Amino acid sequence: MKHFEANFDGLVGPTHNYAGLSFGNVASLNNAALVSNPKAAAKQGLQKAKALADLGMTQGMLAPQERPDLNTLRRIGFSGSDAQVLQQAAKTAPALLNACCSASSMWTANAATVSPSADTRDGKLHFTPANLVDKLHRSIEPITTGRILTATFNDPHYFHHHNHLPEHNSFGDEGAANHTRLCQEYGHAGVELFVYGQEATNPNAPRPQKYPARQTLEASMAIARLHQLEEDNCVFIQQNPDVIDQGVFHNDVIAVGNQNVLFYHEQAFLNTQAKLDEIRRKLDTELFFIEVPTAKVAINDAVKSYLFNTQIITLPSGEMAIIAPTDCQENPAVYAYLNELLTLNTPIKQVLYFDVKQSMQNGGGPACLRLRVAMNEREVAAVNQHTLLNDALFARLNTWVDKHYRDRLSTQDLADPQLVIESRTALDELTQIMKLGSVYPFQR
Ligand SMILES: NCCC[C@H](NC(=O)CCC(=O)O)C(=O)O
């Protein structure tokens, strides 16, 4: 049977904006209050996804969330009509209104952790939505994320959906952004790497001093248990707390893996050599550990360019390609490194650059925009086919974006009651295009 790694990209929602909501994420803070372009953001994401589909990759799309999140605003005491709720929140608690308006579900690397059926004891594909408790604006995502994932991977014979972990800092979970899988072939059992920022229940363990560590070891271990993984197929690695303090808020800002390749920065992890040895012991295949030294790429350049927030994909030819943001071309040290990488004897043979600047300005690169789901052909056939990107869906979604999205949005605009109507009209139509059923609070 054939096996693939599919990418499910988050469709950017109609409220994409720059509110500076993510302490510890340098781009989000630096670009706070910039005027965004939701239409361009959605189209940049669609272009990138379509390019992968055109390369022969299996590519899906995940629907965005309902924002402004009026349910949450009402839950915290704002009342009256929708317009009154927005008006009161804008006047008395603008930061809370901003948190309820983010299009942050577009970064589907944080939607969930996924374990392919080749790794799990029951032979099903497992999904656990991330609770994202570290950030208020993201902590309101997991319930709807679970509904969207269930509507997308909608056959219980193949797909096992879990609830998100308990909503407490001890279980801070940011999904696949802190999870990589190494394997020989996608359909063979692999080693799942869980990278965590801190041990919540051990006060003596190392942790960052300045910025939050969003993922805990306790959360990663809970996911491994839920997903029925064997101990021999898991490696738990601590992220270097010093790089978290330099803006590396997720592991996918400093490392990325694909099949037998792990591409990472010299300073990415703690106890690097011991952990690489553990991977070698647990995965009996030729492995390429591509370590980028600080002397060639400083942490600051990695964070600015998102060199590691790239996708490494295996093309149908068997060669690997890197999908990078154009920001990597604009950074001389990073561009030089990527050109050099192609001359090294690794499976990576080409680099393709994409403009995803609307997302980058909020700290989300190509890898943040996608959730990886390794599947066999039967599982691909069991996916809701209306979520898989082909020429027809691409054309339809572009027309849909043109019809419903604004090309300018400031944080002041978030209190505009018209934005609620626009967003709901768009999403209602989208659930019909993608045959998702009633996944949004306003539809239930
Ligand atoms: N994987 C990339 C995630 C980026 C995301 N940024 C944000 O939510 C920024 C939103 C804002 O500032 O408006 C985050 O930090 O979780």
The ligand as an ORCA input file, in Angstrom:
! r2SCAN-3c Opt
* xyz 0 1
  N       3.220     28.663     15.060
  C       3.161     30.071     14.891
  C       2.221     30.671     15.859
  C       2.196     32.166     15.823
  C       1.196     32.731     16.783
  N       1.124     34.181     16.636
  C       0.101     34.877     17.155
  O      -0.818     34.342     17.735
  C       0.140     36.384     16.973
  C      -1.218     37.038     17.064
  C      -1.126     38.519     17.237
  O      -0.190     39.034     17.832
  O      -2.054     39.214     16.735
  C       1.566     32.355     18.225
  O       2.381     33.057     18.827
  O       1.049     31.358     18.714
*
